Amino acid sequence: MIAPDMPSPPLSTDLERLLVSTKFAPPRIGSRYIMRTHLLSALGRDRRRRLTLVTGSAGFGKTILLAQWRQELMAAGAQVAWLSLHADEKLLPNFRTHLIAALGRLGMALSDELLFAADDRSHADDMVAAINNNIADTRGDLYLILDDYHHVEDPRAHQLVQKLLDEGPGNLHLVIASRALPPLSVARLRALEEVAEIECGELPFDRAETREFLEQNVTSVKLDSEEVGLIHDHTNGWPASLQLVSIMLKNRPEGRSSLPDLARQSSDLQNYLWEDVVGDLPAEVTAFMESLSIARRFNASLAEAITGRGDAAALIDRIEEENLLIMRAESDARAAWFRFHPLFNEFLSARLARRGASEVAECHRRASRWFAKRRFVVEAVRHATLAGDIDEAVDIIEQAVPGSWKLSYLGPLLHLVDNLSLDAIATHPRILYLGSLTLSMTGASTRANAWLNRLGECAVANAPAFAFRIALIKASMALQQDDSTRCLDHLEPFEPSDAGTAFERYVYLMARVACLAGAGRLDDALRLHDLNPIPPEDADDDLAMRATGSRTFALLVAGHIREAEPVSDFNYARAVAIHGRASTCANLSAATRSVICYERNRIDDARELLAKRQNNRQTSAPQMMIWATLCRVRLDHLQESAEAALALLERQKGYFRSLGLDRGTAYLGAEQVRILLADGQFQTAQAIAAQLDTMATAAAASRASFAAEIPIVIGLAHARLDMARDDNEAALRGAEAMREAAAASGRKQLEITAALIAVLALEKSGRRADALAHLAATVALGGRLGFVRTFLDEGPVLLMLLRELAALAAPGATPPSHAAELVRQASVGSASGGAAEGPATTTDTLLTGREVEIVELVAAGMSNKRIALTLGISVETVKWNLKNIFTKLGVSSRYDAMVWARRQGLID
């Protein structure tokens, strides 16, 4: 044992030469690494704490983050030592040797004799005493970064680090990066607020960081926002997998056409997961995870059922503690649910498949039984189908009919239908009926007809009650084909009371309300809705919620935005609270709510609603797909670029053409014309408008109510072209004709858009007084209905006219005119990238309620991730709001925004 007061000779030069120098240097940070600004800000705030812990799975950027922080600390004048640990340092002797060498780089002259100190408890006492003596007079902060600490296994090594934390000098700060929480006792330090932590959930890139990473690392391929979003969703922002995706895209640019398969097919990713994630795990743990890969989510009870292991809960705890790419999926009062990272789950599934099809099927079979016993019909049917137990899947479906049938069952039933032959279920008329209805409601009209024909061969189909069901299937097919007139023809001979089940009644109500609204019969649609309220016992049923939401749908078709807004907000909140954000019910509610939020200039809400909801643009009813696409396009144009918006329009227009959806094609073509003209691309806009003309002719002869919109939309595109070629009289005549047609069809948004084009044509003709008179009438109508962005999206000339109109109003009028409100909204929206005005820089710019909330949480010291969790929004939305706040206030940092808000009295 070394006496504390003995002089400590420095570590010998000979011994120093034996150590690998690269272990004491962090990796070089190249220009293509993403600066983790929000995480560095969080580390910087807590830089004086005794211990900083960064824990996360392999490849989540712990080392790069600390290397970036090291640079910031050194730039601030702190002394920083770095030690990269490997499996060679798992035992005390090697760990202690390298630790002493690292401390030497902080100016501590520790004796070689410490290397040979006794291995009992005294070794830690001696070393900490020597460290305290060495830096007793040292001023300034010293930082020791221990990277990859999970390699250390020796309890005596952990004891040494613990001693250093408990009794080491106050200016020595330990920074530990590890895949798992190290076995250190930090409760006392936490109580004293001496521990700073960055956890695994905070390490993935958000969508903006993913975009920046891909832009810097894939320079040969220009990815649009849709492709970036697809990559981000598939990788969940996992930096290591993004690096591999970028390498693959550079080597195989044509691979962008199958982005979801890129990482799955990568041998590099497979090797990485094997070597860095599971290679050192016990075989039983790996096998356990492989078996669970069949489930989209699992808890301890389900895991035990699938694997037959009584210690399933303990194994899940271990997997979570070691951050093995597992995350909490959802929780209820009884059990926590988990899921694996999507790419890791695919890796595990591939390994499970090597055991043979029979073992995979048995895992699915066990899962199906577990879910069926607990009446989780969706999962039970899915696993029974994947196990090849078609009869079992059919039984589960039939047992759920009719009373408990739900909207969420359509997905697994559709999957089951894909695995059934019509001959196999000829004796199951209920399955034939539900299959026909499911296919008709999901747009598979050809297959729906085949199933319907086979259903007609069943004796039961001739029963009087089946007439309603046959009509419901045919009406659903017509609605998916955007033929609202034919849909009404099938439904109007019946009443809601003819439905045999609640499910059928709600499908009937949704379809008929939608078609009445499409026919311009808004009063009839609302009357039908109001005369058929949802019984209290069905209030939480997902399809009943959608039937309630049909009122919002009808109001939105007619353009009654202000009336639809509170109803939409309430319905969406209930859908998320009861069924979850990813539920079909919430997704459909989000489609209408996103359109309303965008129109009301609630840009961050609209972005949040559309995030990770691509299905709303591809598998919903035609009107939902049109709304979701146009909303996303407007957001892309507002926040990104014309190029990004046009790329999405071209892709989605091709998809609508493949479906034969003329109305959707017309809307997207007209939107292309609008954006191209604003971008100065007249010839391209003219060519697109010419392509649309044949649809206008065909639609004019159609009985379909929704189709009446097609000639109006195309006519407005031509009016814009006329104005662009300076034929303002033709533009005015065209716009006025389309305004009258829109008014006759009960389409207020198209009516207002046509009126605004007429206003711009008048202004361009030099008829300012007429333009202002027309604008005043249009603003009055728009104000009553709640329109905002329809005005603002027409650009700076219209905004100039709105300012002039607002100035004509009585000063200090209460309430202010809608023209004044639109001018104010232009200022609010400008920070979101609107075309209306430049950035707001004066301190009288108002922050939105959400922005004030975010500044309050910034002042509380929260990271972007914690703010997102607190407010129930995405990290990307937090960052977007912060960008807006900085732009509005003319500041460049979170601190400056916080100071400004305090001076204005907005926060404490």
Helices and strands as residue ranges (DSSP letters): H 13-18, G 21-24, H 37-45, E 51-55, H 62-75, E 79-84, G 87-89, H 92-104, G 112-116, H 122-134, E 142-147, G 149-151, H 155-167, E 172-178, H 187-191, E 195-198, G 200-202, H 207-217, H 225-235, H 239-251, G 253-258, H 259-264, H 267-272, I 273-278, H 283-292, H 300-307, H 312-321, E 326-331, E 336-340, H 342-353, H 357-373, H 377-386, H 390-399, G 407-409, H 410-418, G 423-425, H 429-441, H 445-456, G 459-462, H 464-480, H 484-491, G 496-498, H 502-518, H 522-530, G 536-538, H 542-558, H 561-579, H 584-599, H 603-610, G 614-617, H 622-639, H 642-659, H 662-678, H 682-700, G 706-708, H 709-724, H 728-745, H 748-764, H 768-785, H 789-792, H 796-808, H 818-830, H 849-859, H 864-871, H 875-889, H 894-903
